[in-house]
Amino acid sequence: MKIFNAPPETWERIQLIHETSYTYTQPVRFLTHRLVLRPREGHDIRLHSMSLTTNPPSQIRWHRDLLDNSIAVATFEETADELRIHSEFTISVPPAAVEKAPPIYVPHPSLVSGIEQLAATPYLQYIYPPEAGQLRQWFSSTGLAPSPGTNSAIFDDLAILIHRVIRYNRREETGVQSPSETLRLASGSCRDMAVLMIETSRSLGYPARFVSGYLESANSKVGRGSTHAWAEVYLPDHGWTGYDPSIGKRVGPGHIAVGVSHHPRGVMPVTGGFSGLSGVGSSLKVNITTTRLPPESPQ
């Protein structure tokens, strides 16, 4: 649970360093890269400073995409056998609540209507259309599905359910598993579980979107963190509400969103390519470190 009315002097500062290194067996020319690495600022995150550099050097141009994500476009001139992308920022987040967040009860079916209904259209479109019926049936079989005309904590329950039945597996492969594959294997990465929750929410008639970002964790505090993903569901009177099925909880101050999209491919942290001789081999290494900083001195 995030506390938005806490006084500014109680907000906590986090420094995050994200280093991505691609190594190649021979020099290559880098194509334009699209970087989704800047935190989404708002009432729950305040960005104090950020730097973004690459080696070899690049020209970096910023813009906001259709979903209001901050996108950096990096253009390279030099060839090299290694590409290093270094992102570093400091943010403030509200303090964590001491008490457990109460469930959010929402009506079923969804009450999104009017102008919001039009805006919600992309977030109701399935990523895997043939699986929608299977997901409705799966959720109904758990006994958690609400009856029409009732209010229930459907998404708190869904996040807990996915966390309970899907084993976390930190996959290095690109892309996401389909929801049916995640259920069949009973395992998946954070992005696989996020897609399972998104598609199940959409099958029940609720707009949902994919969130890419970071999660402050024991691993990130010692420099072994990784990028993270979770789901947001649009709830009338509550707005976009984040749920992290990989931990079975609603998002908190340790979740740092950098990009949102109706499709997971829309907010991949780093996308780009290279050109070179055939047979070029490559490897990837990602290091993410978070550090809690002392509170700022009052002005």
C-alpha positions in Angstrom: 0.0 0.0 0.0 1.3 3.5 -0.9 0.7 6.4 1.4 0.2 9.6 -0.7 -0.6 12.0 2.1 2.5 11.5 4.1 4.5 14.7 4.8 7.4 15.2 2.3 10.0 14.9 5.1 9.0 11.3 5.7 9.4 10.2 2.1 12.4 7.9 1.5 15.1 8.2 -1.1 16.3 5.4 -3.3 19.2 5.4 -5.7 19.1 2.9 -8.5 21.9 1.9 -10.9 21.0 -0.2 -13.9 23.9 -1.4 -16.1 23.3 -3.5 -19.3 26.3 -4.9 -21.2 26.2 -6.6 -24.5 29.5 -8.3 -25.6 30.1 -9.5 -29.1 32.8 -11.8 -30.6 33.8 -9.1 -33.1 33.1 -5.4 -33.6 29.6 -4.6 -34.9 27.7 -1.5 -35.8 24.8 -0.6 -33.5 21.4 0.2 -34.8 19.2 2.8 -33.1 18.2 1.6 -29.6 14.9 2.4 -27.8 15.4 2.7 -24.0 12.5 2.7 -21.5 14.5 3.4 -18.3 13.2 6.7 -16.8 10.8 6.3 -13.8 7.2 7.5 -14.3 6.9 10.5 -12.0 3.7 11.2 -10.2 2.0 11.5 -6.8 3.8 8.3 -5.7 7.3 8.8 -7.2 9.4 11.9 -7.3 12.4 11.9 -9.5 15.3 14.0 -8.2 18.1 13.3 -10.7 18.9 10.9 -13.6 21.8 10.2 -15.9 21.8 7.9 -19.0 25.1 7.2 -20.8 26.3 4.6 -23.3 29.7 3.3 -24.4 30.4 3.6 -27.2 28.9 7.2 -26.9 25.6 7.9 -28.6 23.3 10.8 -29.3 20.3 10.5 -27.0 16.9 12.1 -27.8 14.0 12.0 -25.4 10.3 11.9 -26.2 7.0 10.7 -24.8 5.1 8.0 -26.5 1.4 7.6 -27.0 1.1 6.1 -23.5 3.0 9.0 -21.9 6.1 6.9 -21.3 9.5 8.7 -21.4 11.5 7.1 -24.2 15.2 7.6 -24.9 16.3 7.0 -28.5 20.1 6.3 -28.8 21.9 6.7 -32.1 25.4 5.4 -32.5 28.3 6.3 -34.9 31.1 4.0 -33.7 31.6 0.3 -34.1 32.6 -1.8 -31.0 32.6 -5.3 -29.6 30.8 -4.2 -26.5 27.8 -2.0 -25.8 27.3 -0.7 -22.2 24.2 1.2 -21.2 24.4 2.9 -17.7 21.2 4.4 -16.2 21.3 6.0 -12.7 18.6 7.9 -10.9 17.5 9.0 -7.4 13.8 9.1 -6.4 11.7 9.7 -3.4 8.9 7.3 -2.5 6.3 7.4 0.3 7.0 5.3 3.5 5.6 1.8 3.7 2.5 1.4 5.7 2.8 -0.4 9.0 -0.6 -1.9 8.8 -1.7 -4.4 6.1 -3.5 -2.8 3.2 -7.2 -3.6 3.3 -8.7 -5.4 0.3 -10.2 -3.3 -2.5 -13.8 -4.4 -3.1 -15.0 -3.7 -6.6 -18.4 -4.3 -8.4 -18.8 -7.1 -10.8 -19.3 -6.6 -13.7 -17.0 -3.6 -14.2 -18.6 -0.2 -14.2 -16.2 1.5 -16.6 -18.5 3.6 -18.8 -18.7 6.8 -20.8 -15.5 8.4 -22.0 -13.5 6.0 -19.8 -15.0 3.1 -21.7 -13.6 4.4 -25.0 -10.1 5.1 -23.4 -10.1 1.6 -21.9 -10.6 -0.2 -25.3 -6.9 -1.1 -25.9 -6.6 -2.5 -22.3 -9.5 -4.9 -22.9 -8.0 -6.4 -26.1 -6.5 -9.9 -25.5 -2.9 -10.6 -26.1 -3.9 -14.3 -26.6 -7.5 -14.2 -27.8 -8.1 -17.9 -28.0 -7.3 -18.4 -24.3 -9.9 -16.0 -22.9 -12.5 -18.6 -22.4 -10.0 -21.0 -20.8 -8.9 -18.3 -18.3 -12.5 -17.5 -17.3 -13.1 -21.1 -16.7 -9.9 -21.5 -14.7 -10.7 -18.6 -12.4 -14.3 -19.8 -12.0 -13.1 -23.3 -11.0 -11.2 -21.8 -8.1 -14.4 -20.6 -6.4 -13.1 -17.0 -6.3 -15.2 -15.7 -9.2 -17.8 -13.1 -8.0 -21.5 -13.3 -8.8 -23.0 -10.6 -11.0 -24.2 -7.6 -9.0 -21.9 -8.2 -6.0 -18.7 -6.5 -4.7 -15.6 -8.6 -4.0 -11.8 -8.3 -3.6 -11.4 -10.1 -6.9 -8.0 -8.8 -7.8 -6.4 -9.1 -4.4 -7.6 -12.7 -4.5 -6.3 -13.2 -8.1 -2.8 -11.9 -7.2 -2.7 -14.3 -4.2 -3.9 -17.2 -6.3 -1.3 -16.8 -9.0 1.4 -16.4 -6.4 0.2 -19.7 -4.8 -0.1 -21.9 -7.9 2.7 -20.5 -10.1 6.3 -21.1 -9.1 8.6 -18.1 -9.8 11.2 -18.9 -12.5 13.7 -16.3 -13.5 13.8 -17.0 -17.2 16.6 -15.4 -19.4 14.7 -16.0 -22.6 13.1 -13.0 -24.3 9.3 -12.7 -24.7 6.5 -14.1 -22.5 4.8 -17.4 -22.1 1.1 -17.6 -23.0 -1.2 -17.8 -19.9 -2.1 -21.4 -20.8 1.6 -22.3 -20.9 2.2 -20.7 -17.5 -0.7 -22.6 -16.0 0.4 -25.9 -17.7 4.0 -25.5 -16.4 2.9 -24.0 -13.1 6.0 -21.8 -13.3 7.0 -18.6 -14.9 8.9 -15.3 -14.6 7.4 -12.1 -13.2 6.4 -11.0 -16.7 4.7 -14.4 -17.4 2.7 -14.0 -14.2 1.9 -10.4 -15.0 0.5 -11.5 -18.4 -1.5 -14.3 -16.7 -3.1 -11.7 -14.4 -3.7 -9.2 -17.2 -5.4 -11.7 -19.5 -7.5 -13.1 -16.7 -8.6 -9.6 -15.7 -9.5 -8.8 -19.3 -11.5 -12.0 -19.6 -13.6 -10.9 -16.7 -14.2 -7.5 -18.3 -11.7 -5.3 -16.5 -9.1 -3.1 -18.3 -5.6 -4.2 -17.4 -2.1 -3.2 -18.5 1.5 -4.4 -18.3 4.0 -2.5 -16.2 7.8 -2.6 -16.6 10.1 -1.4 -13.9 12.1 -2.4 -10.8 11.4 -3.9 -7.4 13.7 -3.1 -4.5 14.7 -6.4 -3.0 17.3 -8.3 -1.1 19.1 -9.0 -4.4 19.0 -5.4 -5.7 20.5 -4.2 -2.4 23.6 -6.3 -3.1 23.9 -5.5 -6.8 22.2 -8.6 -8.2 18.7 -7.2 -9.0 16.9 -7.5 -12.2 14.2 -5.7 -14.1 10.6 -6.5 -12.9 7.1 -6.6 -14.2 3.6 -6.5 -12.8 0.0 -5.8 -13.7 -2.3 -2.8 -13.2 -6.1 -3.1 -13.3 -8.3 -0.1 -13.8 -10.8 0.1 -11.0 -13.5 2.8 -11.0 -13.0 5.2 -8.0 -9.5 3.8 -7.5 -7.9 4.3 -10.9 -5.0 2.2 -12.2 -4.2 -0.2 -9.3 -1.0 -2.2 -9.3 -0.9 -5.9 -8.3 2.3 -8.0 -8.3 1.3 -11.7 -8.7 4.9 -12.8 -8.4 4.7 -11.9 -4.7 0.9 -12.1 -4.3 0.5 -8.5 -3.1 -0.5 -5.1 -4.2 2.4 -2.9 -5.3 4.2 -0.8 -2.6 6.9 1.9 -2.3 9.6 -0.6 -3.5 7.9 -0.9 -6.9 9.4 1.6 -9.4 7.4 1.8 -12.7 9.2 3.0 -15.8 6.7 2.1 -18.5 3.1 1.0 -19.1 1.5 -0.6 -22.1 -1.5 -2.7 -23.2 1.1 -5.2 -24.5 4.4 -6.4 -22.9 6.4 -5.7 -26.0 5.6 -2.0 -25.7 7.8 -1.3 -22.7 10.8 -3.6 -23.0 13.7 -1.8 -21.2 16.1 -2.0 -24.1 15.3 -2.8 -27.7 17.7 -2.4 -30.6 19.9 -4.4 -32.9 23.3 -4.5 -34.6 24.8 -5.3 -38.0 28.0 -7.2 -38.6 29.4 -10.3 -40.3 27.4 -13.5 -40.1 28.0 -15.8 -37.2 28.7 -13.0 -34.6 28.2 -14.3 -31.1 26.9 -12.2 -28.3 26.2 -12.3 -24.5 24.2 -10.2 -22.2 24.8 -9.1 -18.6 22.5 -7.0 -16.4 23.3 -5.6 -13.0 20.8 -3.6 -10.9 21.7 -2.0 -7.6 19.4 -0.1 -5.2 20.6 1.9 -2.2 18.5 3.7 0.5 19.8 7.2 1.0 19.6 9.4 4.1 16.5 11.6 4.1 17.0 15.1 2.7 17.6 17.9 5.1 14.7 20.3 5.6 15.0 23.5 3.6 
